[in-house]
């Protein structure tokens, strides 16, 4: 159960990261030639970043809890996440 919470927290963290990056890229594309984001757009970007920061904190707590309760499951989950990042790296555009 603790491993599932850590995995869910990781997925939530990844989802909020992708939303933030997608919105940020969209704003950069929209305003690269002229203009700048509106106050509403800047507030949304800030909100998305705060949501991501909250999910990062939730993941940190969940992964620490997992390590305390089940060291092997902790190591296995981190190994899987590392493998997932390595396999996905060629297909992921960030920032």
Steps between C-alpha positions, in 0.01 A plus 500: 500500500782743582669417169175573317475841670856581400432392142181708488687799642770456235241490222325810636835678514572406137154615389535842663850536354369430150212749540736771620752440221230480232344828610838670531601382149167616364549846645856516372384403152211747507710796611845430356466759223310768688293566806506336836267281703202666660464519876247216480746285305780577747275410793410170335866421437577578865207285613618207289849530647361510854291190427813325376699610806228356724515168314879492530461539876235226510727266306794572730288418803362184341839371390649564845209317659550210261871481582421494871241223462642285221855559383482244221178646358660846519807382309286315247280802436797733456664249266181481293471880486864525387440235234185677386687830465781334304260329261283809453780759473526488119126565469445774758531871429547706814539866573 
